[in-house]
Amino acid sequence: MSRITIKDKTFETSMTEADIKRRVAELARQISRDMEGRNPLFLAVLNGAFIFAADLMREMTIPCEISFVKLASYQGTTSSGSVHEVIGINENLAGRTVIILEDIVESGLTIRRMMEQIGTRNPASVHVCTLFFKPERLKEALKLDYVAFEIPNDFIVGYGLDYDQQGRCLKDLYTLVK
């Protein structure tokens, strides 16, 4: 395992890019089967989910669309506990199958906020797809339809996830060394 330093923290490789991409391709196949004939609209949560969304979209085998929403809930290495909408949803969601793409689900506050906003727009259905899920941190009762990886309650960077806006460009996933 390799170690890197970002600002004042040391991180160690915990998952390779190849392992992540293999699982993302499996998710795309599963979603393509489940959503056959529906033309789902993916709503990727920025900033963290942009790499996951791009890789997933390239593996999809059915017609689908993508848009982006930006919500903020992090400060440094911990969630602030509140979610602030930065960029909203502009698409007409009435009658659409919507799949929220999230980089990581921890407390569930971000997903809950998005589902509340989307629900007022009369979609046919709303599904949640997350790259990483920390079950021990979950505070909201949520149904996660697609989960690539369940992980422990460690702070991670890479593959789109950041520490104070740094480390998103790392191809592998790194875990904070305690």
Summary of the structure (lengths in Angstrom):
residues: 178
radius of gyration: 15.8
end to end distance: 15.3
largest distance: 48.8
contacts: 552
relative contact order: 0.21
helix: 24%
strand: 40%
